[in-house]
Amino acid sequence: MKAARWHGAKDIRVEEIEEPSPGAGEVKLTVAWTGICGSDLHEYLAGPIFVPVGEDHPLSHAQAPITMGHEYCGEITELGEGVEGLNVGDRVAIEPIFACGTCAPCRDGLYNLCEKLGFMGLSGGNAGFAAYSVVPARMAHKMPEGLSLEQGALVEPAAVALHAVRISQLKAGDKAAVFGAGPIGLLVLEALRVAGASEIHVVEPSETRRTRAMELGATSVIDPTNTDPVEAIRSATGIGVDVAYEVTGVPQVLAQTIDATRHEGQALIVSIWESEAGFQPNTVVLKERTIKGTIAYRNIYPAVMELMRQGWFSADRLVTKRIALDDIVSEGFDALVAEKSQVKILVQAPA
């Protein structure tokens, strides 16, 4: 079968590999749609970050080259021995986390903080940029009736956004800022609306993405190329926001995210970083602000799909391009680098 595999930075190849079969406790699915994630783009431009090179990942037991794609869904075609609660024909969204289940965070139920954390499609596995995928049955979440397969490919990034808002200190009625209106930033914006934020100020240089943010309910949008975003947010709110979400991975934006918050405010870092970022610690100390990070999600897929069923996180408003697997580099990864108007690009699995 065809699969898009990471061999190195700027080296993703669509090639023929063996079609996988499910073992005990696993399911096989025909892949429908897979989203290109910001983490995928980081691996393409500057990897390896999560991709294991030269040594097998301790949980996937794989190393580069690996099949990419962790934002995906499809239809179950085969069940491995011992699988219960799922059936052939079920449409499923994949929760692609590898966790050991035995380390201290896992024992506390915080499996997204696993000491050996990995992701299907980043750390190995039979992942989504392919015709077929095989995953542990626990990764497959049955989709509710009425939810399209395109929506299924958005469950994973929406879970990142909803988890970020859930673990932040934001309360209904609070004011928020989102730095970055890429796919995750826009999903954070929607999650903030779900959570009852009274104001949401979005900072984004792309005019197309700013327009999309306003369509999704932003209170204001700020172009940081011609306006000081911190001053604009302070002017709009009078004092700063309660929580600011950093969703760019751009080093200079971290300090802005912190400075945009009020006293005792919180800066929540959602991005995965390619490099270090600095800030003046006194900006935190003198205002008793907090900085918190977030990775992935836990125990949240059912809630995301229920919100989707109610109309939130709509693919119609977030997907800007649909491409074939053969075109994943030129029309996918390279397009995301060159065209800042793109939001979410979905890759259709080969027939």
C-alpha positions as CSV (number, residue, x, y, z in Angstrom):
1,M,0.0,0.0,0.0
2,K,1.0,3.6,-0.3
3,A,2.2,5.6,2.7
4,A,3.9,8.9,3.4
5,R,7.0,8.3,5.4
6,W,9.4,10.6,7.2
7,H,13.0,9.9,6.3
8,G,14.5,13.2,7.5
9,A,14.0,16.9,7.6
10,K,12.6,18.0,4.2
11,D,12.5,14.4,3.2
12,I,9.0,12.9,3.3
13,R,8.4,10.2,0.6
14,V,5.2,8.6,-0.7
15,E,6.3,5.0,-1.1
16,E,5.0,1.4,-1.2
17,I,5.0,-0.5,2.1
18,E,3.5,-3.7,3.3
19,E,-0.2,-3.6,4.2
20,P,-0.5,-4.2,8.0
21,S,-2.6,-6.8,9.8
22,P,-4.0,-6.5,13.3
23,G,-2.5,-8.5,16.1
24,A,-4.2,-9.4,19.4
25,G,-6.0,-6.4,20.9
26,E,-5.7,-4.3,17.7
27,V,-8.0,-3.1,14.9
28,K,-7.4,-2.5,11.3
29,L,-9.1,0.4,9.5
30,T,-9.4,1.9,6.1
31,V,-8.2,5.4,6.5
32,A,-10.6,8.1,5.3
33,W,-9.0,11.5,6.0
34,T,-5.9,12.6,7.8
35,G,-5.0,16.2,8.8
36,I,-1.6,17.7,8.5
37,C,-0.7,18.9,12.0
38,G,1.6,21.7,13.1
39,S,3.7,19.0,14.8
40,D,4.0,17.2,11.4
41,L,5.2,20.5,9.9
42,H,7.8,20.9,12.6
43,E,9.1,17.4,11.9
44,Y,9.2,18.2,8.1
45,L,11.1,21.5,8.6
46,A,13.3,20.9,11.6
47,G,12.9,17.3,12.7
48,P,13.5,15.0,14.4
49,I,11.6,16.2,17.4
50,F,9.4,13.3,18.3
51,V,10.5,11.0,15.5
52,P,12.9,8.3,16.9
53,V,16.1,8.2,14.9
54,G,18.8,5.5,15.3
55,E,17.0,3.9,18.2
56,D,13.6,2.3,18.6
57,H,10.9,4.2,20.5
58,P,10.3,2.3,23.7
59,L,6.6,1.9,23.1
60,S,6.1,1.8,19.4
61,H,9.4,-0.2,18.9
62,A,9.9,1.7,15.7
63,Q,12.4,4.3,14.3
64,A,12.8,6.3,11.2
65,P,11.7,6.0,8.5
66,I,8.1,6.1,9.9
67,T,4.7,6.5,8.4
68,M,3.3,9.9,9.5
69,G,-0.2,11.1,10.2
70,H,-1.8,11.2,13.7
71,E,-5.0,13.3,13.0
72,Y,-7.1,10.7,11.4
73,C,-10.2,8.6,11.2
74,G,-11.6,5.7,9.2
75,E,-13.8,2.6,9.1
76,I,-12.8,-0.7,10.9
77,T,-12.3,-3.5,8.5
78,E,-10.8,-6.2,10.8
79,L,-10.6,-7.0,14.5
80,G,-7.7,-8.6,16.2
81,E,-8.1,-11.4,18.7
82,G,-9.7,-10.3,22.0
83,V,-11.1,-7.0,20.8
84,E,-14.5,-6.1,22.4
85,G,-16.8,-3.1,22.1
86,L,-15.9,-2.4,18.5
87,N,-17.2,-4.0,15.3
88,V,-16.3,-4.2,11.6
89,G,-17.9,-1.2,9.9
90,D,-17.6,1.1,12.9
91,R,-16.4,4.6,12.0
92,V,-13.7,5.6,14.4
93,A,-11.5,8.6,15.3
94,I,-8.0,7.7,16.5
95,E,-6.5,8.9,19.7
96,P,-2.9,8.4,18.8
97,I,-1.1,8.4,22.2
98,F,1.4,5.8,23.2
99,A,1.6,5.6,27.0
100,C,3.3,2.9,29.1
101,G,0.5,2.7,31.8
102,T,3.0,2.0,34.6
103,C,5.0,5.2,35.2
104,A,4.0,7.7,37.9
105,P,1.9,10.0,35.6
106,C,0.2,7.0,34.0
107,R,-0.7,5.6,37.5
108,D,-2.2,9.0,38.3
109,G,-4.4,8.8,35.2
110,L,-2.3,11.5,33.4
111,Y,-1.4,9.3,30.5
112,N,-0.6,12.3,28.3
113,L,2.3,13.0,30.6
114,C,3.8,9.5,30.3
115,E,7.5,9.4,30.9
116,K,7.8,7.4,27.6
117,L,5.1,9.4,25.8
118,G,4.8,8.9,22.0
119,F,2.4,9.5,19.2
120,M,1.2,7.2,16.4
121,G,2.5,8.9,13.3
122,L,5.3,10.8,15.1
123,S,6.9,8.0,17.1
124,G,6.2,5.1,14.8
125,G,3.2,2.8,14.2
126,N,0.9,2.1,11.3
127,A,-0.4,5.6,11.1
128,G,-2.7,7.7,9.1
129,F,-0.9,8.9,5.9
130,A,-1.6,5.5,4.3
131,A,-4.4,3.4,2.9
132,Y,-4.8,1.3,6.0
133,S,-3.9,1.7,9.6
134,V,-3.6,-0.8,12.5
135,V,-3.9,0.6,16.1
136,P,-4.4,-0.8,19.6
137,A,-8.2,-1.0,20.1
138,R,-8.0,1.5,23.0
139,M,-7.0,4.2,20.4
140,A,-10.2,3.8,18.4
141,H,-13.2,5.9,19.5
142,K,-16.5,5.1,17.8
143,M,-17.9,8.2,16.2
144,P,-21.6,9.2,16.8
145,E,-24.1,9.0,14.1
146,G,-24.3,12.1,12.0
147,L,-20.7,13.1,12.4
148,S,-18.9,13.1,9.0
149,L,-15.5,11.4,8.4
150,E,-14.0,14.9,7.7
151,Q,-15.1,15.8,11.3
152,G,-13.5,12.6,12.5
153,A,-10.1,13.9,11.2
154,L,-10.5,17.1,13.4
155,V,-11.2,15.3,16.6
156,E,-7.5,15.0,17.5
157,P,-6.6,18.7,17.1
158,A,-9.9,19.8,18.7
159,A,-9.0,17.6,21.6
160,V,-5.7,19.5,22.0
161,A,-7.6,22.8,22.1
162,L,-10.3,21.7,24.4
163,H,-7.8,20.2,26.8
164,A,-5.8,23.4,26.8
165,V,-8.8,25.5,27.8
166,R,-9.9,22.9,30.4
167,I,-6.6,22.8,32.3
168,S,-6.1,26.6,32.2
169,Q,-7.4,28.8,35.0
170,L,-10.0,30.4,32.8
171,K,-13.5,30.7,34.2
172,A,-16.8,31.6,32.5
173,G,-16.9,35.4,32.1
174,D,-13.1,35.7,32.0
175,K,-11.2,37.5,29.2
176,A,-8.7,35.7,27.0
177,A,-6.1,36.2,24.3
178,V,-5.0,33.7,21.6
179,F,-1.6,34.3,20.0
180,G,-1.7,32.5,16.7
181,A,-4.7,31.6,14.5
182,G,-3.5,28.5,12.8
183,P,-5.7,25.4,13.2
184,I,-5.0,24.9,16.9
185,G,-5.4,28.6,17.7
186,L,-8.7,28.7,15.9
187,L,-9.9,25.6,17.8
188,V,-8.7,27.2,21.0
189,L,-10.9,30.2,20.1
190,E,-13.9,27.9,19.7
191,A,-13.1,26.0,22.9
192,L,-13.0,29.4,24.7
193,R,-16.4,30.2,23.4
194,V,-17.7,26.9,24.7
195,A,-16.1,27.6,28.1
196,G,-17.8,31.0,28.3
197,A,-15.0,33.5,27.8
198,S,-16.5,37.0,27.7
199,E,-13.8,38.5,25.4
200,I,-11.3,36.7,23.1
201,H,-8.6,38.8,21.4
202,V,-6.7,37.0,18.6
203,V,-3.2,38.0,17.5
204,E,-2.3,36.8,13.9
205,P,-0.3,38.2,11.0
206,S,-2.3,36.4,8.3
207,E,-5.3,38.5,7.0
208,T,-7.1,35.3,5.9
209,R,-6.7,33.7,9.3
210,R,-7.7,36.9,11.1
211,T,-10.9,36.9,9.0
212,R,-11.5,33.3,9.9
213,A,-11.0,34.2,13.6
214,M,-13.7,36.9,13.4
215,E,-16.1,34.5,11.7
216,L,-15.5,32.0,14.6
217,G,-16.4,34.6,17.2
218,A,-13.3,36.5,18.2
219,T,-14.0,39.8,20.0
220,S,-11.1,41.5,18.1
221,V,-8.2,40.5,15.8
222,I,-4.8,42.1,15.9
223,D,-2.1,42.2,13.2
224,P,1.2,42.1,15.1
225,T,3.1,43.3,12.1
226,N,1.7,46.8,12.4
227,T,0.3,47.0,16.0
228,D,1.8,46.2,19.4
229,P,-0.4,43.3,20.4
230,V,0.2,43.7,24.1
231,E,-0.7,47.4,24.1
232,A,-3.8,46.6,21.9
233,I,-4.9,43.9,24.4
234,R,-4.3,46.1,27.4
235,S,-6.2,49.0,25.7
236,A,-9.2,46.7,24.9
237,T,-9.4,45.1,28.3
238,G,-8.2,47.9,30.5
239,I,-5.8,45.7,32.4
240,G,-4.9,42.6,30.4
241,V,-6.6,39.2,29.9
242,D,-7.1,36.6,32.6
243,V,-5.5,33.9,30.4
244,A,-3.4,34.2,27.2
245,Y,-2.7,31.1,25.0
246,E,0.5,30.8,23.1
247,V,-0.1,28.8,19.9
248,T,2.7,29.9,17.6
249,G,6.0,28.4,18.7
250,V,7.7,31.7,17.7
251,P,10.2,32.7,20.4
252,Q,9.4,36.4,20.6
253,V,5.7,35.7,21.0
254,L,6.2,34.0,24.4
255,A,7.1,37.3,26.1
256,Q,4.1,38.9,24.5
257,T,1.8,36.2,25.7
258,I,3.0,36.7,29.3
259,D,2.8,40.5,29.1
260,A,-0.7,40.5,27.8
261,T,-2.1,39.0,31.0
262,R,-3.3,40.9,34.0
263,H,-1.8,40.6,37.5
264,E,-2.2,37.0,38.7
265,G,-2.9,36.1,35.0
266,Q,-1.8,32.9,33.3
267,A,0.1,32.3,30.1
268,L,-0.7,28.8,28.7
269,I,1.9,27.4,26.3
270,V,0.2,25.1,23.7
271,S,2.9,25.0,21.0
272,I,5.6,22.5,20.4
273,W,9.0,24.3,20.0
274,E,11.9,24.0,17.6
275,S,14.1,26.3,19.6
276,E,14.5,28.0,23.0
277,A,12.5,31.1,23.9
278,G,13.4,33.8,26.5
279,F,11.5,36.2,28.7
280,Q,12.3,38.6,31.5
281,P,11.3,36.7,34.7
282,N,10.4,40.0,36.5
283,T,7.4,40.2,34.2
284,V,6.1,37.1,36.0
285,V,7.5,37.9,39.5
286,L,6.2,41.4,39.9
287,K,2.6,40.5,38.8
288,E,2.5,37.0,40.4
289,R,1.6,35.6,37.0
290,T,1.8,31.9,36.2
291,I,3.1,30.0,33.2
292,K,1.7,26.6,32.4
293,G,2.3,24.1,29.6
294,T,0.0,21.6,28.0
295,I,0.6,18.5,25.9
296,A,-2.0,16.7,23.9
297,Y,-5.1,15.6,25.9
298,R,-6.6,12.9,28.1
299,N,-10.0,11.4,28.5
300,I,-11.6,14.0,26.2
301,Y,-12.5,12.4,22.8
302,P,-16.2,11.7,23.7
303,A,-16.7,15.3,24.9
304,V,-15.1,16.6,21.7
305,M,-17.3,14.5,19.5
306,E,-20.4,15.5,21.4
307,L,-19.5,19.2,20.9
308,M,-19.0,18.5,17.2
309,R,-22.4,16.9,17.1
310,Q,-23.7,20.2,18.5
311,G,-22.0,22.2,15.7
312,W,-18.7,23.2,17.3
313,F,-15.3,22.7,15.6
314,S,-16.9,22.5,12.2
315,A,-14.8,21.2,9.3
316,D,-16.7,23.4,6.9
317,R,-15.2,26.5,8.7
318,L,-11.7,25.1,9.3
319,V,-10.7,23.0,6.3
320,T,-9.2,25.1,3.5
321,K,-7.8,22.4,1.3
322,R,-8.3,18.7,0.5
323,I,-5.5,16.8,-1.3
324,A,-4.5,13.3,-2.4
325,L,-1.7,11.4,-0.6
326,D,0.5,11.6,-3.7
327,D,0.5,15.4,-3.4
328,I,1.2,15.6,0.3
329,V,4.6,17.3,0.0
330,S,3.9,19.8,-2.8
331,E,0.3,20.6,-2.0
332,G,0.4,19.9,1.7
333,F,3.7,20.5,3.6
334,D,5.1,23.0,1.1
335,A,1.8,24.8,0.8
336,L,1.6,25.3,4.6
337,V,5.1,26.8,4.6
338,A,4.4,29.1,1.7
339,E,0.7,30.0,2.1
340,K,-0.2,31.5,5.4
341,S,-3.8,31.7,4.3
342,Q,-4.1,27.9,4.7
343,V,-5.7,26.7,7.9
344,K,-6.3,22.9,7.9
345,I,-5.3,20.7,5.0
346,L,-6.8,17.2,4.9
347,V,-5.2,14.3,3.0
348,Q,-7.5,11.7,1.5
349,A,-6.3,8.2,1.8
350,P,-5.7,6.4,-1.5
351,A,-8.4,3.9,-2.6
